């Protein structure tokens, strides 16, 4: 099984790009591969909406810090 361990989203010329890291775990719970990396450009509308919601939330937190 693959277990997501981290991700980040940033804006590039192509659009919202998501870079993510994961580990591969076998049926006995042993980590067979770690720190695997992949990335993609987000095209799915629900994924883009989720990113926008998170960006709005974090922007709100920034104003609370003032």
C-alpha positions as a Markdown table, in Angstrom:
| # | Residue | x | y | z |
|---|---|---|---|---|
| 1 | Unk | 0.0 | 0.0 | 0.0 |
| 2 | Unk | 1.1 | 3.6 | -0.5 |
| 3 | Unk | 0.9 | 6.0 | 2.3 |
| 4 | Unk | 0.9 | 9.8 | 1.6 |
| 5 | Unk | 3.5 | 11.4 | 3.9 |
| 6 | Unk | 3.6 | 15.1 | 2.7 |
| 7 | Unk | 2.4 | 17.4 | 0.0 |
| 8 | Unk | 2.6 | 21.0 | -1.1 |
| 9 | Unk | 0.7 | 23.1 | -3.7 |
| 10 | Unk | 2.2 | 26.1 | -5.5 |
| 11 | Unk | 1.3 | 28.2 | -8.5 |
| 12 | Unk | 3.3 | 27.8 | -11.7 |
| 13 | Unk | 2.9 | 28.9 | -15.2 |
| 14 | Unk | 1.0 | 25.7 | -15.9 |
| 15 | Unk | -1.5 | 26.2 | -13.0 |
| 16 | Unk | -1.7 | 24.8 | -9.5 |
| 17 | Unk | 1.1 | 22.2 | -9.2 |
| 18 | Unk | 1.0 | 19.6 | -6.4 |
| 19 | Unk | 4.2 | 17.9 | -5.3 |
| 20 | Unk | 3.8 | 15.0 | -2.9 |
| 21 | Unk | 5.8 | 12.3 | -1.0 |
| 22 | Unk | 4.8 | 8.8 | 0.0 |
| 23 | Unk | 6.0 | 5.6 | 1.4 |
| 24 | Unk | 5.3 | 2.1 | 0.2 |
| 25 | Unk | 4.3 | -0.4 | 3.0 |
| 26 | Unk | 4.0 | -4.2 | 2.4 |
| 27 | Unk | 1.3 | -6.5 | 3.8 |
| 28 | Unk | 3.3 | -7.1 | 7.0 |
| 29 | Unk | 3.6 | -3.4 | 7.8 |
| 30 | Unk | 7.2 | -3.0 | 6.7 |
| 31 | Unk | 8.2 | 0.1 | 4.9 |
| 32 | Unk | 9.7 | -1.1 | 1.6 |
| 33 | Unk | 10.3 | 2.3 | 0.1 |
| 34 | Unk | 10.3 | 5.7 | 1.6 |
| 35 | Unk | 10.5 | 9.3 | 0.5 |
| 36 | Unk | 9.2 | 8.5 | -3.0 |
| 37 | Unk | 8.2 | 11.7 | -4.8 |
| 38 | Unk | 5.7 | 12.6 | -7.5 |
| 39 | Unk | 4.0 | 15.7 | -8.8 |
| 40 | Unk | 1.1 | 16.8 | -11.0 |
| 41 | Unk | -0.8 | 19.8 | -12.2 |
| 42 | Unk | -4.2 | 19.9 | -10.6 |
| 43 | Unk | -7.0 | 19.9 | -13.2 |
| 44 | Unk | -9.8 | 18.4 | -11.1 |
| 45 | Unk | -12.3 | 21.1 | -10.1 |
| 46 | Unk | -13.0 | 19.6 | -6.6 |
| 47 | Unk | -9.2 | 19.5 | -5.9 |
| 48 | Unk | -8.8 | 23.1 | -7.1 |
| 49 | Unk | -11.7 | 24.1 | -4.9 |
| 50 | Unk | -10.2 | 22.4 | -1.9 |
| 51 | Unk | -6.9 | 24.2 | -2.5 |
| 52 | Unk | -8.7 | 27.5 | -2.7 |
| 53 | Unk | -10.6 | 26.8 | 0.6 |
| 54 | Unk | -7.3 | 26.0 | 2.3 |
| 55 | Unk | -5.7 | 29.2 | 0.9 |
| 56 | Unk | -8.6 | 31.3 | 2.1 |
| 57 | Unk | -8.4 | 29.7 | 5.6 |
| 58 | Unk | -4.7 | 30.4 | 5.9 |
| 59 | Unk | -5.0 | 33.9 | 4.6 |
| 60 | Unk | -7.6 | 34.5 | 7.4 |
| 61 | Unk | -5.1 | 33.2 | 10.0 |
| 62 | Unk | -2.5 | 35.6 | 8.7 |
| 63 | Unk | -4.8 | 38.5 | 9.5 |
| 64 | Unk | -5.4 | 37.1 | 13.0 |
| 65 | Unk | -1.7 | 37.4 | 13.6 |
| 66 | Unk | -1.7 | 41.2 | 13.3 |
